[in-house]
């Protein structure tokens, strides 16, 4: 028993010794961490804690009246501007406007914001300080809608340098007016401008200028539009005059857009051309097939009307004629003329048949001719075929070059001798050949396509 007690005491002492060493090791490690942290803090100390007072006191915001422009009473303050276009979102022909997202930056010097600095580093702030200092009152001329992005916070940056130079940057989306000319639509190019100007300060108080000339405008290489090809961006500037307030500096962001034609070729020009060509099919259809030719003509006319209506529905109601209007309406006229062509053919055929009926009635009651017959000969007949008709006399001959496809031949039976037939030629008609009216269709097969091809050559050479 005493031996067992001694063993327990020994084990207890060993446990106390191990715990004591662990506790000392923890204290030593903690001390090292504190020294290391102190060293890092001394090396990278927080400069905001080293400054006494607030940022406004460091910039002396409360000591100046920032409702007045810098150097008030002196020369105009120069304000440089540069722009980076992030996206060109949409172009609307109906509303005649465009939407653009851009980074707008201003550069000026305000000595009231200068501060002492040993490392000559700038200070960057968000939009909360902008409300307490003077900033240029630049706005977008002819703007319909515009806003500063505020997700997840206001996209505004203010950077102040020790010598008082200020960089003020915003991310803005603006929808502005663009005066478009659609006289060559859809083979047109449009030039739009985004105009910047000070609202209150004339050129005697504020001078807006492009900070680096044409290099002040940067664009994203990924900018693209579905209907337009962006040809170029460039900057200009000039003075704008208002009779009631004076002269103002105005900056322009100009960009030129070229419309893609392939979409309109597929949706407008090709269907219109096919409808015109389809209307020519009626020239090869028999003139007696009235339902076929009339239905074909009416179908093409209605289809052309639908194409014209669809194009004009997506366009503004301008008071001048567009290039697409010229093409569509000329095509409509060609389709309409093909319908009128059949109306003329049908009318002339009716007149010809009426004359033929009158002649037939007159010949049927002629004296000296006991019997009469009427035959229909194909256009393949020959002169010998007509002469081989024994017992028939021929009253009128048709020249060989005028032989139609089909002819109506009136034959009169006679039992008289050859001499009496010869005497009957002076008094009566024994054979009458009347040809159908096909000349208009034959001429139309050449005139319509030739005229339409000539029109296309002139149209594409002028507008392209």
C-alpha positions as a Markdown table, in Angstrom:
| # | Residue | x | y | z |
|---|---|---|---|---|
| 1 | Unk | 0.0 | 0.0 | 0.0 |
| 2 | Unk | 2.7 | 2.6 | 0.8 |
| 3 | Unk | 4.4 | 1.7 | -2.4 |
| 4 | Unk | 1.2 | 2.3 | -4.4 |
| 5 | Unk | 0.8 | 5.7 | -2.7 |
| 6 | Unk | 4.3 | 6.8 | -3.7 |
| 7 | Unk | 3.7 | 5.8 | -7.3 |
| 8 | Unk | 0.6 | 8.0 | -7.5 |
| 9 | Unk | 2.5 | 11.0 | -6.0 |
| 10 | Unk | 5.2 | 10.5 | -8.6 |
| 11 | Unk | 2.8 | 10.5 | -11.5 |
| 12 | Unk | 1.0 | 13.6 | -10.1 |
| 13 | Unk | 4.3 | 15.5 | -9.9 |
| 14 | Unk | 5.2 | 14.6 | -13.5 |
| 15 | Unk | 1.8 | 15.9 | -14.7 |
| 16 | Unk | 2.3 | 19.2 | -12.9 |
| 17 | Unk | 5.8 | 19.5 | -14.4 |
| 18 | Unk | 4.5 | 18.9 | -18.0 |
| 19 | Unk | 1.6 | 21.4 | -17.6 |
| 20 | Unk | 4.0 | 24.0 | -16.2 |
| 21 | Unk | 6.3 | 23.7 | -19.2 |
| 22 | Unk | 3.3 | 24.0 | -21.6 |
| 23 | Unk | 2.1 | 27.1 | -19.9 |
| 24 | Unk | 5.5 | 28.7 | -20.2 |
| 25 | Unk | 5.7 | 27.9 | -23.9 |
| 26 | Unk | 2.3 | 29.5 | -24.5 |
| 27 | Unk | 3.4 | 32.7 | -22.7 |
| 28 | Unk | 6.6 | 32.9 | -24.8 |
| 29 | Unk | 4.8 | 32.3 | -28.1 |
| 30 | Unk | 2.2 | 35.0 | -27.2 |
| 31 | Unk | 5.0 | 37.5 | -26.4 |
| 32 | Unk | 6.7 | 36.8 | -29.7 |
| 33 | Unk | 3.4 | 37.4 | -31.6 |
| 34 | Unk | 2.9 | 40.7 | -29.9 |
| 35 | Unk | 6.4 | 41.8 | -30.8 |
| 36 | Unk | 6.0 | 40.7 | -34.4 |
| 37 | Unk | 2.6 | 42.5 | -34.7 |
| 38 | Unk | 4.1 | 45.6 | -33.2 |
| 39 | Unk | 6.9 | 45.5 | -35.7 |
| 40 | Unk | 4.5 | 45.1 | -38.6 |
| 41 | Unk | 2.3 | 48.0 | -37.3 |
| 42 | Unk | 5.4 | 50.2 | -37.1 |
| 43 | Unk | 6.3 | 49.3 | -40.6 |
| 44 | Unk | 2.8 | 49.7 | -42.2 |
| 45 | Unk | 1.1 | 52.0 | -39.9 |
| 46 | Unk | -2.4 | 53.4 | -40.7 |
| 47 | Unk | -1.9 | 56.9 | -42.0 |
| 48 | Unk | -5.4 | 57.9 | -41.2 |
| 49 | Unk | -4.6 | 57.5 | -37.5 |
| 50 | Unk | -1.5 | 59.5 | -37.9 |
| 51 | Unk | -3.5 | 62.5 | -39.1 |
| 52 | Unk | -5.0 | 64.6 | -36.5 |
| 53 | Unk | -8.6 | 65.4 | -37.2 |
| 54 | Unk | -11.0 | 64.5 | -40.0 |
| 55 | Unk | -10.4 | 64.4 | -43.7 |
| 56 | Unk | -12.4 | 67.5 | -44.2 |
| 57 | Unk | -10.1 | 69.3 | -41.8 |
| 58 | Unk | -7.0 | 67.9 | -43.7 |
| 59 | Unk | -8.4 | 69.3 | -46.9 |
| 60 | Unk | -9.7 | 72.4 | -45.1 |
| 61 | Unk | -13.2 | 71.9 | -46.6 |
| 62 | Unk | -14.8 | 73.9 | -43.8 |
| 63 | Unk | -12.5 | 76.8 | -44.2 |
| 64 | Unk | -13.6 | 77.7 | -47.8 |
| 65 | Unk | -16.8 | 78.6 | -49.6 |
| 66 | Unk | -17.0 | 75.8 | -52.3 |
| 67 | Unk | -20.2 | 77.3 | -53.7 |
| 68 | Unk | -17.8 | 79.6 | -55.7 |
| 69 | Unk | -15.6 | 78.3 | -58.5 |
| 70 | Unk | -11.8 | 78.2 | -58.0 |
| 71 | Unk | -10.0 | 81.5 | -58.6 |
| 72 | Unk | -13.3 | 83.4 | -58.5 |
| 73 | Unk | -12.9 | 86.8 | -60.0 |
| 74 | Unk | -9.9 | 85.8 | -62.1 |
| 75 | Unk | -9.5 | 84.1 | -65.5 |
| 76 | Unk | -11.7 | 81.2 | -66.5 |
| 77 | Unk | -10.8 | 77.9 | -64.9 |
| 78 | Unk | -9.7 | 75.3 | -67.4 |
| 79 | Unk | -11.5 | 71.9 | -67.0 |
| 80 | Unk | -10.1 | 69.1 | -69.1 |
| 81 | Unk | -12.4 | 66.3 | -70.2 |
| 82 | Unk | -11.8 | 62.7 | -71.4 |
| 83 | Unk | -14.3 | 60.0 | -72.1 |
| 84 | Unk | -14.0 | 56.2 | -72.4 |
| 85 | Unk | -17.0 | 54.7 | -74.2 |
| 86 | Unk | -17.9 | 51.4 | -72.6 |
| 87 | Unk | -20.9 | 50.4 | -74.8 |
| 88 | Unk | -23.1 | 51.8 | -77.5 |
| 89 | Unk | -26.3 | 50.1 | -76.4 |
| 90 | Unk | -29.0 | 50.8 | -79.1 |
| 91 | Unk | -29.9 | 53.0 | -82.1 |
| 92 | Unk | -33.6 | 53.7 | -82.5 |
| 93 | Unk | -34.7 | 54.9 | -86.0 |
| 94 | Unk | -38.3 | 55.5 | -84.8 |
| 95 | Unk | -37.3 | 57.7 | -81.8 |
| 96 | Unk | -34.2 | 59.1 | -83.6 |
| 97 | Unk | -32.0 | 58.6 | -80.5 |
| 98 | Unk | -29.1 | 56.5 | -79.3 |
| 99 | Unk | -28.1 | 55.1 | -75.8 |
| 100 | Unk | -24.5 | 55.1 | -74.7 |
| 101 | Unk | -22.7 | 54.1 | -71.5 |
| 102 | Unk | -19.4 | 55.9 | -70.8 |
| 103 | Unk | -16.9 | 56.9 | -68.2 |
| 104 | Unk | -16.8 | 60.7 | -68.0 |
| 105 | Unk | -13.7 | 62.3 | -66.3 |
| 106 | Unk | -13.0 | 65.9 | -65.4 |
| 107 | Unk | -9.6 | 67.4 | -64.6 |
| 108 | Unk | -9.1 | 70.8 | -62.9 |
| 109 | Unk | -7.0 | 72.4 | -60.2 |
| 110 | Unk | -8.5 | 73.8 | -56.9 |
| 111 | Unk | -5.8 | 75.1 | -54.6 |
| 112 | Unk | -8.3 | 75.1 | -51.8 |
| 113 | Unk | -8.0 | 71.3 | -51.7 |
| 114 | Unk | -4.2 | 71.2 | -51.5 |
| 115 | Unk | -2.8 | 69.4 | -48.5 |
| 116 | Unk | 0.7 | 68.7 | -47.1 |
| 117 | Unk | 2.2 | 65.3 | -48.0 |
| 118 | Unk | 5.6 | 63.8 | -47.6 |
| 119 | Unk | 5.2 | 61.1 | -50.2 |
| 120 | Unk | 3.2 | 63.2 | -52.7 |
| 121 | Unk | 0.5 | 60.6 | -52.9 |
| 122 | Unk | -3.1 | 61.3 | -53.9 |
| 123 | Unk | -6.2 | 60.6 | -51.8 |
| 124 | Unk | -9.2 | 58.9 | -53.3 |
| 125 | Unk | -12.7 | 59.4 | -52.1 |
| 126 | Unk | -16.2 | 58.3 | -53.1 |
| 127 | Unk | -19.3 | 60.4 | -53.9 |
| 128 | Unk | -19.8 | 61.6 | -50.3 |
| 129 | Unk | -17.1 | 64.2 | -50.6 |
| 130 | Unk | -18.3 | 65.4 | -54.0 |
| 131 | Unk | -21.3 | 67.0 | -52.3 |
| 132 | Unk | -19.1 | 69.2 | -50.1 |
| 133 | Unk | -16.7 | 70.7 | -52.8 |
| 134 | Unk | -17.0 | 72.5 | -56.1 |
| 135 | Unk | -17.3 | 70.3 | -59.2 |
| 136 | Unk | -17.9 | 71.3 | -62.9 |
| 137 | Unk | -21.6 | 71.5 | -63.8 |
| 138 | Unk | -21.3 | 69.6 | -67.1 |
| 139 | Unk | -24.5 | 68.3 | -68.7 |
| 140 | Unk | -25.5 | 66.5 | -71.9 |
| 141 | Unk | -27.1 | 68.7 | -74.5 |
| 142 | Unk | -30.1 | 67.2 | -76.3 |
| 143 | Unk | -30.2 | 64.4 | -73.7 |
| 144 | Unk | -33.6 | 62.6 | -73.2 |
| 145 | Unk | -32.6 | 60.4 | -70.3 |
| 146 | Unk | -29.4 | 59.9 | -68.3 |
| 147 | Unk | -28.4 | 58.5 | -64.9 |
| 148 | Unk | -25.3 | 57.7 | -62.9 |
| 149 | Unk | -25.0 | 54.0 | -62.0 |
| 150 | Unk | -25.5 | 53.3 | -58.3 |
| 151 | Unk | -25.0 | 49.5 | -58.0 |
| 152 | Unk | -23.7 | 48.5 | -55.6 |
| 153 | Unk | -22.7 | 52.0 | -54.7 |
| 154 | Unk | -22.6 | 55.3 | -56.6 |
| 155 | Unk | -20.1 | 54.9 | -59.4 |
| 156 | Unk | -18.3 | 58.2 | -58.6 |
| 157 | Unk | -14.7 | 58.6 | -57.9 |
| 158 | Unk | -12.8 | 61.7 | -56.6 |
| 159 | Unk | -9.0 | 61.8 | -56.5 |
| 160 | Unk | -7.2 | 64.8 | -54.9 |
| 161 | Unk | -3.5 | 65.4 | -55.3 |
| 162 | Unk | -1.4 | 67.4 | -52.8 |
| 163 | Unk | -1.0 | 70.4 | -55.2 |
| 164 | Unk | -4.8 | 70.7 | -55.6 |
| 165 | Unk | -5.3 | 68.9 | -58.9 |
| 166 | Unk | -8.6 | 67.0 | -58.9 |
| 167 | Unk | -9.7 | 64.0 | -61.0 |
| 168 | Unk | -13.5 | 63.5 | -61.0 |
| 169 | Unk | -14.9 | 60.4 | -62.7 |
| 170 | Unk | -18.4 | 59.1 | -63.2 |
| 171 | Unk | -20.0 | 56.1 | -65.0 |
| 172 | Unk | -23.1 | 57.3 | -66.9 |
| 173 | Unk | -25.7 | 55.9 | -69.2 |
| 174 | Unk | -27.2 | 58.6 | -71.5 |
| 175 | Unk | -29.9 | 58.5 | -74.2 |
| 176 | Unk | -29.5 | 61.5 | -76.5 |
| 177 | Unk | -31.1 | 62.7 | -79.7 |
| 178 | Unk | -29.6 | 62.0 | -83.1 |
| 179 | Unk | -30.9 | 63.8 | -86.2 |
| 180 | Unk | -31.0 | 61.1 | -88.8 |
| 181 | Unk | -31.4 | 61.4 | -92.6 |
| 182 | Unk | -33.3 | 58.4 | -94.1 |
| 183 | Unk | -33.2 | 59.5 | -97.7 |
| 184 | Unk | -30.8 | 56.7 | -98.5 |
| 185 | Unk | -32.3 | 54.1 | -96.1 |
| 186 | Unk | -31.3 | 51.2 | -95.8 |
| 187 | Unk | -28.2 | 52.1 | -97.8 |
| 188 | Unk | -27.4 | 55.0 | -95.4 |
| 189 | Unk | -24.7 | 56.2 | -93.0 |
| 190 | Unk | -25.6 | 58.1 | -89.9 |
| 191 | Unk | -23.5 | 60.5 | -87.9 |
| 192 | Unk | -24.5 | 61.1 | -84.3 |
| 193 | Unk | -23.1 | 63.4 | -81.6 |
| 194 | Unk | -23.0 | 63.5 | -77.8 |
| 195 | Unk | -22.6 | 67.1 | -76.7 |
| 196 | Unk | -21.2 | 68.2 | -73.3 |
| 197 | Unk | -21.5 | 71.7 | -72.0 |
| 198 | Unk | -21.4 | 73.7 | -68.7 |
| 199 | Unk | -24.9 | 74.6 | -67.7 |
| 200 | Unk | -24.2 | 77.8 | -65.6 |
| 201 | Unk | -20.6 | 78.9 | -66.4 |
| 202 | Unk | -19.9 | 80.8 | -69.6 |
| 203 | Unk | -16.6 | 80.7 | -71.3 |
| 204 | Unk | -15.5 | 83.7 | -69.1 |
| 205 | Unk | -15.7 | 81.5 | -66.0 |
| 206 | Unk | -15.1 | 77.9 | -67.2 |
| 207 | Unk | -13.2 | 76.7 | -70.2 |
| 208 | Unk | -14.0 | 73.1 | -71.3 |
| 209 | Unk | -11.5 | 71.4 | -73.5 |
| 210 | Unk | -10.5 | 67.9 | -74.5 |
| 211 | Unk | -7.6 | 67.0 | -72.3 |
| 212 | Unk | -5.5 | 65.2 | -74.9 |
| 213 | Unk | -7.2 | 66.1 | -78.2 |
| 214 | Unk | -8.5 | 63.1 | -80.2 |
| 215 | Unk | -6.7 | 60.8 | -77.7 |
| 216 | Unk | -9.2 | 62.0 | -75.1 |
| 217 | Unk | -11.8 | 59.6 | -76.5 |
| 218 | Unk | -11.3 | 55.9 | -75.9 |
| 219 | Unk | -13.6 | 53.1 | -77.0 |
| 220 | Unk | -13.9 | 49.5 | -76.1 |
| 221 | Unk | -12.8 | 47.2 | -78.9 |
| 222 | Unk | -15.8 | 44.9 | -78.2 |
| 223 | Unk | -18.4 | 47.5 | -79.1 |
| 224 | Unk | -20.7 | 46.2 | -81.8 |
| 225 | Unk | -24.2 | 46.7 | -83.1 |
| 226 | Unk | -26.6 | 44.3 | -84.8 |
| 227 | Unk | -27.6 | 46.7 | -87.7 |
| 228 | Unk | -24.7 | 49.1 | -87.8 |
| 229 | Unk | -20.9 | 49.0 | -88.4 |
| 230 | Unk | -19.1 | 51.6 | -86.3 |
| 231 | Unk | -16.8 | 53.3 | -88.7 |
| 232 | Unk | -15.1 | 55.9 | -86.5 |
| 233 | Unk | -15.2 | 58.0 | -83.3 |
| 234 | Unk | -13.7 | 61.5 | -83.1 |
| 235 | Unk | -13.9 | 64.6 | -81.0 |
| 236 | Unk | -14.6 | 68.3 | -81.9 |
| 237 | Unk | -15.3 | 71.5 | -79.9 |
| 238 | Unk | -16.8 | 74.9 | -80.5 |
| 239 | Unk | -18.6 | 77.7 | -78.9 |
| 240 | Unk | -22.4 | 77.7 | -78.4 |
| 241 | Unk | -24.3 | 81.0 | -78.1 |
| 242 | Unk | -27.5 | 81.6 | -76.2 |
| 243 | Unk | -29.1 | 85.0 | -76.6 |
| 244 | Unk | -30.1 | 85.4 | -73.0 |
| 245 | Unk | -26.9 | 84.0 | -71.2 |
| 246 | Unk | -23.9 | 84.2 | -73.6 |
| 247 | Unk | -21.2 | 82.0 | -75.0 |
| 248 | Unk | -20.4 | 78.5 | -73.7 |
| 249 | Unk | -17.8 | 75.9 | -74.5 |
| 250 | Unk | -19.3 | 72.8 | -76.0 |
| 251 | Unk | -17.5 | 69.5 | -76.6 |
| 252 | Unk | -18.7 | 66.9 | -79.2 |
| 253 | Unk | -18.3 | 63.1 | -79.3 |
| 254 | Unk | -19.0 | 62.2 | -82.9 |
| 255 | Unk | -19.4 | 58.7 | -84.3 |
| 256 | Unk | -20.3 | 57.5 | -87.7 |
| 257 | Unk | -22.4 | 54.4 | -88.3 |
| 258 | Unk | -22.8 | 52.4 | -91.5 |
| 259 | Unk | -25.9 | 50.2 | -91.8 |
| 260 | Unk | -25.6 | 46.6 | -92.6 |
| 261 | Unk | -27.5 | 45.9 | -95.9 |
| 262 | Unk | -27.7 | 42.1 | -95.8 |
| 263 | Unk | -30.6 | 42.0 | -93.4 |
| 264 | Unk | -32.7 | 44.2 | -95.7 |
| 265 | Unk | -31.6 | 42.2 | -98.8 |
| 266 | Unk | -33.1 | 39.1 | -97.2 |
| 267 | Unk | -36.2 | 40.7 | -95.7 |
| 268 | Unk | -37.2 | 43.4 | -98.3 |
| 269 | Unk | -35.3 | 43.5 | -101.6 |
| 270 | Unk | -35.3 | 39.7 | -102.5 |
| 271 | Unk | -39.0 | 39.2 | -101.7 |
| 272 | Unk | -40.0 | 42.2 | -103.7 |
| 273 | Unk | -37.8 | 41.1 | -106.7 |
| 274 | Unk | -39.3 | 37.6 | -106.5 |
| 275 | Unk | -42.8 | 39.0 | -106.5 |
| 276 | Unk | -42.1 | 41.0 | -109.6 |
| 277 | Unk | -40.6 | 38.0 | -111.4 |
| 278 | Unk | -43.6 | 35.9 | -110.3 |
| 279 | Unk | -46.0 | 38.4 | -111.9 |
| 280 | Unk | -44.2 | 37.8 | -115.3 |
| 281 | Unk | -45.3 | 34.2 | -115.3 |
| 282 | Unk | -48.7 | 35.3 | -116.4 |
| 283 | Unk | -47.3 | 36.3 | -119.8 |
| 284 | Unk | -46.7 | 32.6 | -120.5 |
| 285 | Unk | -50.2 | 31.4 | -119.4 |
| 286 | Unk | -52.9 | 31.0 | -122.0 |
| 287 | Unk | -55.0 | 34.1 | -122.3 |
| 288 | Unk | -58.2 | 32.0 | -122.0 |
| 289 | Unk | -57.1 | 30.9 | -118.4 |
| 290 | Unk | -58.8 | 33.8 | -116.8 |
| 291 | Unk | -58.8 | 32.5 | -113.2 |
| 292 | Unk | -55.1 | 31.6 | -113.3 |
| 293 | Unk | -53.9 | 34.9 | -114.6 |
| 294 | Unk | -56.2 | 37.1 | -112.5 |
| 295 | Unk | -55.5 | 35.2 | -109.2 |
| 296 | Unk | -51.7 | 35.4 | -109.9 |
| 297 | Unk | -51.9 | 39.1 | -110.5 |
| 298 | Unk | -54.0 | 39.8 | -107.4 |
| 299 | Unk | -51.7 | 37.7 | -105.2 |
| 300 | Unk | -48.6 | 39.5 | -106.3 |
| 301 | Unk | -50.2 | 42.9 | -105.8 |
| 302 | Unk | -51.4 | 42.0 | -102.3 |
| 303 | Unk | -48.0 | 40.6 | -101.3 |
| 304 | Unk | -46.2 | 43.7 | -102.5 |
| 305 | Unk | -48.6 | 45.8 | -100.4 |
| 306 | Unk | -47.8 | 43.7 | -97.3 |
| 307 | Unk | -44.1 | 44.2 | -97.8 |
| 308 | Unk | -44.4 | 47.9 | -98.1 |
| 309 | Unk | -46.6 | 48.1 | -95.0 |
| 310 | Unk | -44.2 | 46.0 | -93.0 |
| 311 | Unk | -41.2 | 48.2 | -93.9 |
| 312 | Unk | -43.0 | 51.5 | -93.1 |
| 313 | Unk | -44.3 | 50.2 | -89.8 |
| 314 | Unk | -40.7 | 50.0 | -88.4 |
| 315 | Unk | -39.7 | 53.5 | -89.7 |
| 316 | Unk | -40.5 | 57.0 | -88.6 |
| 317 | Unk | -43.1 | 58.9 | -90.6 |
| 318 | Unk | -40.8 | 61.2 | -92.4 |
| 319 | Unk | -42.1 | 63.6 | -95.1 |
| 320 | Unk | -39.5 | 62.6 | -97.7 |
| 321 | Unk | -39.0 | 59.5 | -99.9 |
| 322 | Unk | -36.6 | 56.9 | -98.8 |
| 323 | Unk | -34.5 | 54.7 | -101.1 |
| 324 | Unk | -36.3 | 51.6 | -100.0 |
| 325 | Unk | -39.6 | 53.4 | -100.9 |
| 326 | Unk | -38.4 | 54.0 | -104.4 |
| 327 | Unk | -37.5 | 50.3 | -104.9 |
| 328 | Unk | -40.7 | 48.9 | -103.4 |
| 329 | Unk | -43.0 | 51.3 | -105.2 |
| 330 | Unk | -41.4 | 50.8 | -108.6 |
| 331 | Unk | -41.7 | 47.0 | -108.0 |
| 332 | Unk | -45.3 | 47.5 | -107.0 |
| 333 | Unk | -45.9 | 49.4 | -110.3 |
| 334 | Unk | -44.3 | 46.6 | -112.3 |
| 335 | Unk | -46.6 | 44.1 | -110.6 |
| 336 | Unk | -49.7 | 46.3 | -111.1 |
| 337 | Unk | -48.8 | 46.8 | -114.8 |
| 338 | Unk | -48.7 | 43.0 | -115.3 |
| 339 | Unk | -52.3 | 42.9 | -114.1 |
| 340 | Unk | -53.2 | 45.8 | -116.5 |
| 341 | Unk | -51.4 | 44.0 | -119.3 |
| 342 | Unk | -53.7 | 41.0 | -119.0 |
| 343 | Unk | -56.7 | 43.3 | -118.8 |
| 344 | Unk | -55.6 | 44.9 | -122.1 |
| 345 | Unk | -55.1 | 41.4 | -123.7 |
| 346 | Unk | -58.5 | 40.2 | -122.5 |
| 347 | Unk | -60.2 | 43.3 | -123.8 |
| 348 | Unk | -58.6 | 43.2 | -127.2 |
| 349 | Unk | -59.4 | 39.5 | -127.4 |
| 350 | Unk | -63.1 | 40.2 | -126.6 |
| 351 | Unk | -63.2 | 42.9 | -129.3 |
| 352 | Unk | -61.6 | 40.5 | -131.8 |
| 353 | Unk | -64.0 | 37.7 | -131.1 |
| 354 | Unk | -66.9 | 40.1 | -131.5 |
| 355 | Unk | -65.7 | 41.1 | -134.9 |
| 356 | Unk | -65.2 | 37.5 | -135.8 |
| 357 | Unk | -68.8 | 36.6 | -134.8 |
| 358 | Unk | -70.2 | 39.4 | -136.9 |
| 359 | Unk | -68.2 | 38.3 | -139.9 |
| 360 | Unk | -69.4 | 34.7 | -139.4 |
| 361 | Unk | -73.0 | 35.8 | -139.2 |
| 362 | Unk | -72.6 | 37.8 | -142.4 |
| 363 | Unk | -70.9 | 35.0 | -144.4 |
| 364 | Unk | -73.5 | 32.4 | -143.3 |
| 365 | Unk | -76.3 | 34.3 | -145.1 |
| 366 | Unk | -74.4 | 35.2 | -148.3 |
| 367 | Unk | -76.1 | 34.6 | -151.6 |
| 368 | Unk | -74.7 | 32.1 | -154.1 |
| 369 | Unk | -73.1 | 29.9 | -151.5 |
| 370 | Unk | -75.3 | 26.9 | -150.7 |
| 371 | Unk | -73.3 | 25.5 | -147.8 |
| 372 | Unk | -70.8 | 26.8 | -145.4 |
| 373 | Unk | -68.5 | 25.3 | -142.8 |
| 374 | Unk | -66.2 | 26.6 | -140.2 |
| 375 | Unk | -63.0 | 24.8 | -139.3 |
| 376 | Unk | -60.2 | 25.4 | -136.7 |
| 377 | Unk | -56.7 | 24.9 | -138.0 |
| 378 | Unk | -53.6 | 24.6 | -135.9 |
| 379 | Unk | -50.7 | 27.0 | -136.6 |
| 380 | Unk | -48.8 | 24.1 | -138.3 |
| 381 | Unk | -51.0 | 24.3 | -141.4 |
| 382 | Unk | -49.4 | 24.9 | -144.8 |
| 383 | Unk | -50.5 | 26.5 | -148.0 |
| 384 | Unk | -50.9 | 23.1 | -149.7 |
| 385 | Unk | -53.1 | 22.0 | -146.9 |
| 386 | Unk | -55.5 | 24.8 | -147.6 |
| 387 | Unk | -55.5 | 24.3 | -151.3 |
| 388 | Unk | -56.1 | 20.5 | -150.9 |
| 389 | Unk | -59.5 | 21.2 | -149.5 |
| 390 | Unk | -61.5 | 20.1 | -152.6 |
| 391 | Unk | -64.8 | 22.0 | -153.1 |
| 392 | Unk | -63.7 | 24.9 | -151.0 |
| 393 | Unk | -62.9 | 28.4 | -152.2 |
| 394 | Unk | -60.5 | 30.8 | -150.5 |
| 395 | Unk | -61.6 | 34.4 | -150.1 |
| 396 | Unk | -58.7 | 36.0 | -148.2 |
| 397 | Unk | -55.1 | 35.0 | -147.7 |
| 398 | Unk | -52.9 | 35.7 | -144.7 |
| 399 | Unk | -49.2 | 36.3 | -145.3 |
| 400 | Unk | -46.8 | 33.5 | -144.2 |
| 401 | Unk | -45.1 | 35.7 | -141.6 |
| 402 | Unk | -48.4 | 36.5 | -139.9 |
| 403 | Unk | -49.6 | 32.9 | -139.4 |
| 404 | Unk | -50.8 | 32.6 | -135.8 |
| 405 | Unk | -50.7 | 29.6 | -133.5 |
| 406 | Unk | -54.4 | 28.8 | -134.2 |
| 407 | Unk | -56.6 | 30.1 | -136.9 |
| 408 | Unk | -60.3 | 30.1 | -137.6 |
| 409 | Unk | -61.0 | 29.1 | -141.2 |
| 410 | Unk | -64.4 | 29.7 | -142.8 |
| 411 | Unk | -64.9 | 27.4 | -145.7 |
| 412 | Unk | -67.8 | 27.7 | -148.2 |
| 413 | Unk | -69.0 | 24.6 | -150.1 |
| 414 | Unk | -69.7 | 25.2 | -153.8 |
| 415 | Unk | -70.6 | 22.9 | -156.7 |
| 416 | Unk | -69.8 | 25.4 | -159.3 |
| 417 | Unk | -67.0 | 25.1 | -161.7 |
| 418 | Unk | -63.6 | 26.7 | -161.3 |
| 419 | Unk | -64.6 | 29.6 | -163.5 |
| 420 | Unk | -67.7 | 30.2 | -161.4 |
| 421 | Unk | -65.5 | 30.1 | -158.2 |
| 422 | Unk | -63.2 | 32.7 | -159.7 |
| 423 | Unk | -66.2 | 34.9 | -160.4 |
| 424 | Unk | -67.4 | 34.3 | -156.8 |
| 425 | Unk | -64.2 | 35.7 | -155.4 |
| 426 | Unk | -65.2 | 39.1 | -156.5 |
| 427 | Unk | -68.5 | 39.0 | -154.7 |
| 428 | Unk | -68.0 | 37.0 | -151.6 |
| 429 | Unk | -65.6 | 35.6 | -149.1 |
| 430 | Unk | -64.9 | 31.9 | -149.1 |
| 431 | Unk | -62.1 | 31.6 | -146.6 |
| 432 | Unk | -61.5 | 33.8 | -143.5 |
| 433 | Unk | -58.5 | 33.4 | -141.2 |
| 434 | Unk | -58.6 | 35.5 | -138.0 |
| 435 | Unk | -55.7 | 35.3 | -135.7 |
| 436 | Unk | -55.8 | 35.4 | -131.9 |
| 437 | Unk | -54.3 | 38.4 | -130.0 |
| 438 | Unk | -50.8 | 37.3 | -128.6 |
| 439 | Unk | -48.6 | 40.3 | -129.6 |
| 440 | Unk | -48.9 | 42.1 | -126.2 |
| 441 | Unk | -47.9 | 39.0 | -124.3 |
| 442 | Unk | -44.9 | 38.4 | -126.6 |
| 443 | Unk | -43.7 | 42.0 | -126.3 |
| 444 | Unk | -44.3 | 42.0 | -122.5 |
| 445 | Unk | -42.0 | 38.9 | -122.1 |
| 446 | Unk | -39.1 | 41.1 | -123.2 |
| 447 | Unk | -40.1 | 44.6 | -122.2 |
| 448 | Unk | -40.9 | 43.9 | -118.5 |
| 449 | Unk | -37.7 | 42.0 | -117.6 |
| 450 | Unk | -35.5 | 44.4 | -119.6 |
| 451 | Unk | -37.0 | 47.5 | -118.0 |
| 452 | Unk | -36.7 | 46.1 | -114.5 |
| 453 | Unk | -33.1 | 45.1 | -115.0 |
| 454 | Unk | -32.3 | 48.5 | -116.2 |
| 455 | Unk | -34.0 | 50.1 | -113.2 |
| 456 | Unk | -32.0 | 47.9 | -110.8 |
| 457 | Unk | -28.7 | 48.9 | -112.5 |
| 458 | Unk | -29.5 | 52.6 | -112.1 |
| 459 | Unk | -30.9 | 52.1 | -108.5 |
| 460 | Unk | -27.8 | 50.2 | -107.1 |
| 461 | Unk | -25.3 | 52.5 | -108.9 |
| 462 | Unk | -26.9 | 55.6 | -107.4 |
| 463 | Unk | -27.7 | 54.5 | -103.8 |
| 464 | Unk | -24.8 | 52.2 | -103.2 |
